[in-house]
């Protein structure tokens, strides 16, 4: 995989995975009575601690940014690993579902 296509794979893959994951998380949280901003503040609390819950929209925006940052990092790790482990590219779709189910 050349340098441009690897960047594109990380950008597109991370964006799609991040968007689908946060959409599911927000809908699941909402179903359980947790508002979206509270969910995103929970993500931000990994960096800010308990003060994230008093941080309002800024903490929620940080949580959303951190969520997508992690999504891009996971996509990048997969792209790097798939260049070295052929199994990941030959059986990628099945493996992605298995790994996602574990995490």
Buried (B, 14 or more C-beta within 10 A) or exposed (E): EEEEEBEEBBEEBBBEBBEEBBEEBBEEBEEEEBEBBBBBBBBBBEEBEEEBBEBEEEBBBBBBEBBBEBBBEBBBEBBBEBEEEEEBEEEEEEBBEEEEEEE
